[in-house]
Amino acid sequence: MDRKMANRKLIRLSQLKSKLAAENLEDIDWVTFGVIVKKITPQSANNGRTFSIWRLNDLRDLNQCVSLIDDLFGDVHKEHWKTDQGTV
């Protein structure tokens, strides 16, 4: 993990919103970690594609969650939709 994190900045998921407002994160090599705390049953979009919604949290501030929606369409959805709650 030390090798993978070398020269990268860890931004806690609960700090992401404030960091996005204060810094240009496009110029920084950064990483965040999240735990799936809630999964919504897979749904169909208007275009017929199936997607999932995951709520992620860093377990530091349970009121600060990030929802993943668009990233779970298509092939990503097919590969990961069965991922269990509690997975990091």
C-alpha positions as CSV (number, residue, x, y, z in Angstrom):
1,M,0.0,0.0,0.0
2,D,2.9,2.4,0.7
3,R,4.2,1.9,-2.8
4,K,0.7,2.5,-4.3
5,M,0.2,5.7,-2.2
6,A,3.7,7.1,-2.9
7,N,3.3,10.7,-4.2
8,R,-0.4,10.6,-3.8
9,K,-2.6,12.6,-1.5
10,L,-5.2,10.9,0.7
11,I,-8.5,12.8,0.8
12,R,-11.1,11.4,3.2
13,L,-14.4,10.8,1.6
14,S,-16.0,13.0,4.3
15,Q,-13.7,15.9,3.2
16,L,-14.2,15.5,-0.5
17,K,-16.9,18.2,-0.9
18,S,-14.9,20.9,1.0
19,K,-11.7,19.9,-0.9
20,L,-13.4,20.2,-4.2
21,A,-14.6,23.7,-3.3
22,A,-11.2,24.8,-2.1
23,E,-8.7,23.1,-4.4
24,N,-8.2,22.2,-8.0
25,L,-8.0,18.4,-7.6
26,E,-7.4,17.9,-11.3
27,D,-3.8,19.0,-10.7
28,I,-3.3,16.6,-7.8
29,D,-2.8,12.8,-7.8
30,W,-5.2,11.9,-5.0
31,V,-7.0,8.9,-3.6
32,T,-10.0,8.3,-1.5
33,F,-11.5,5.2,0.1
34,G,-15.1,4.4,0.8
35,V,-17.2,1.6,2.3
36,I,-20.5,0.7,0.6
37,V,-23.0,1.5,3.4
38,K,-26.1,1.2,1.3
39,K,-27.1,-0.2,-2.1
40,I,-30.3,0.5,-3.9
41,T,-31.9,-2.3,-5.9
42,P,-30.7,-2.2,-9.5
43,Q,-33.0,0.0,-11.6
44,S,-33.6,0.7,-15.3
45,A,-33.0,4.1,-16.8
46,N,-35.3,5.6,-19.4
47,N,-33.0,4.3,-22.1
48,G,-33.4,0.7,-20.8
49,R,-29.9,0.4,-19.3
50,T,-29.7,-1.1,-15.9
51,F,-27.8,0.8,-13.2
52,S,-27.1,0.7,-9.4
53,I,-26.8,3.4,-6.8
54,W,-24.3,2.9,-4.0
55,R,-23.9,5.2,-1.0
56,L,-20.2,5.3,0.2
57,N,-18.9,6.6,3.5
58,D,-15.4,6.7,5.1
59,L,-16.8,5.7,8.5
60,R,-15.4,8.9,10.0
61,D,-18.6,11.0,9.6
62,L,-21.7,8.9,8.9
63,N,-23.6,12.0,7.8
64,Q,-21.2,12.6,4.9
65,C,-22.0,10.1,2.1
66,V,-21.2,10.0,-1.6
67,S,-23.6,8.4,-4.0
68,L,-22.2,6.6,-7.1
69,I,-24.7,6.4,-10.0
70,D,-23.3,7.1,-13.4
71,D,-20.2,5.1,-12.7
72,L,-22.3,1.9,-12.3
73,F,-23.8,1.7,-15.8
74,G,-23.0,-0.7,-18.5
75,D,-20.1,-3.1,-18.2
76,V,-19.1,-1.8,-14.8
77,H,-22.7,-2.5,-13.5
78,K,-22.6,-6.0,-15.0
79,E,-19.3,-6.7,-13.3
80,H,-19.9,-5.1,-9.8
81,W,-23.7,-5.0,-9.1
82,K,-23.4,-8.0,-6.7
83,T,-20.8,-6.3,-4.6
84,D,-21.8,-6.6,-0.9
85,Q,-22.6,-3.8,1.5
86,G,-19.6,-3.3,3.8
87,T,-17.1,-3.8,0.9
88,V,-14.3,-1.2,0.8
